[in-house]
């Protein structure tokens, strides 16, 4: 039976940095590494949201990017 083993996670905040001449959204992002495997979604969101308030750019979204290995 295969198992999934957590390796690491990154929290990423996406910001709105205006529009291009073509009318496309310019996105800026900031990543925070070393997110623990046991970090709850609520606390991660609240923490990243608080960090986003330190920027002058408007918040678009926050995301969690998780890497795992699959072993047999």
C-alpha positions as CSV (number, residue, x, y, z in Angstrom):
1,X,0.0,0.0,0.0
2,X,1.4,3.4,-1.0
3,X,1.8,6.2,1.6
4,X,2.2,9.9,1.2
5,X,5.0,11.6,3.3
6,X,4.9,15.3,3.8
7,X,8.2,17.0,2.7
8,X,7.6,20.8,2.9
9,X,5.1,23.6,2.4
10,X,5.2,27.1,1.2
11,X,2.7,29.9,1.9
12,X,2.4,32.4,-0.9
13,X,0.7,35.8,-1.0
14,X,-0.4,37.3,-4.3
15,X,-0.8,41.0,-4.7
16,X,-2.4,43.3,-7.3
17,X,0.3,45.5,-8.8
18,X,-1.9,47.3,-11.4
19,X,-2.6,46.7,-15.0
20,X,-0.4,46.5,-18.1
21,X,-0.9,48.6,-21.2
22,X,-2.9,45.6,-22.6
23,X,-5.2,45.6,-19.7
24,X,-3.8,42.5,-18.0
25,X,-3.4,42.2,-14.3
26,X,0.2,42.5,-12.9
27,X,0.6,40.0,-10.0
28,X,3.4,40.2,-7.5
29,X,3.9,37.4,-5.0
30,X,5.8,36.8,-1.7
31,X,6.6,33.3,-0.5
32,X,7.1,32.1,3.1
33,X,8.8,28.8,3.5
34,X,9.0,26.2,6.3
35,X,5.3,25.9,6.9
36,X,4.8,23.0,9.3
37,X,2.8,19.9,8.3
38,X,0.5,20.4,11.3
39,X,-0.3,24.0,10.6
40,X,-4.1,24.5,10.4
41,X,-5.6,26.2,7.3
42,X,-7.2,28.8,9.5
43,X,-4.0,29.8,11.2
44,X,-2.0,29.8,8.0
45,X,-4.6,32.0,6.3
46,X,-4.7,34.5,9.2
47,X,-0.9,34.6,9.4
48,X,-0.5,35.2,5.7
49,X,-3.3,37.8,5.7
50,X,-1.6,39.7,8.5
51,X,1.7,39.7,6.6
52,X,-0.1,41.0,3.6
53,X,-1.2,44.1,5.5
54,X,2.5,45.1,5.7
55,X,2.4,45.7,1.9
56,X,1.0,48.7,0.2
57,X,-0.4,46.5,-2.6
58,X,-3.9,45.0,-2.4
59,X,-4.2,41.3,-1.5
60,X,-5.5,39.0,-4.3
61,X,-5.2,35.6,-2.7
62,X,-3.1,33.4,-0.4
63,X,-2.2,29.8,-1.2
64,X,-0.4,26.9,0.3
65,X,1.9,24.8,-1.9
66,X,2.7,21.5,-0.4
67,X,5.3,18.9,-1.6
68,X,5.0,15.3,-0.6
69,X,6.6,12.0,-1.7
70,X,4.7,8.9,-2.5
71,X,6.3,5.7,-1.3
72,X,5.3,2.1,-1.6
